[in-house]
């Protein structure tokens, strides 16, 4: 089985048994992005250096015998909707207004994944400021459904759903105010979860409607989504509505 066809648990097992390295997993995703994304346009920024640096840290943990301390998502590529801050990357919300904005800090949800050994592939296209349901309103160009590029992937987390469906990323973090994770997940044939409000910290998310916004995973199946949600959920003192 090709690396890109494996689930998160299989990647974890393969890394632990040294069937392949985290660098090889990262490169598989980067190769897939290079192959597919010119047609799908799920990614706005690809952070290949950050992904490979994170993969090298995971590979070193395997050598050092500390891999088990990193958790079930260590060595697994991930990408983030472009309304979530990640230090040193552009966070544009797919808008012209923010096209040159570079994040000075990292969202709690994003940081928890990076700290646990996730491999950050980059930032994902979306409806501008999350206001849409087709991912066609992006100032930087629309997202295409990888199953049929004449069709929309849904929105506003269309880039997240399309990246997972195209096998460019194992999972993605999107945001949902009134359907923006669930609807594109359905359109692209992947699994998306809108957590209960407060389950995942919104610190570092550029808000659409703060009293409704939730951050959650999109992945290939429910088991992968559950593993992601288990990692990112929990109390954050920087978000007074988190649980």
Buried (B, 14 or more C-beta within 10 A) or exposed (E): EEBBEBBBEEBBEBBEEEEBBBBBBBBBBBEBBEEBBEEBBBBBBBBBEBBBBBBBBBBEBBEEEEBEEBBBBBBBBBBBBBBBBBBEBBBBBBBEEBEEBEBEEBBBBBBBBBEBBBBBBBBBBBBBBBBBBBBBBBBBEBBBBBEEBEEBBBBBBBBBBBBBBBBBBBBBBBBBBBBBBBBBBBBBEBBBBBBEBBBBBBBBBBBBEEEEBBBBBBBBEEEBBBBBBEBBBEEBEEBEEBB
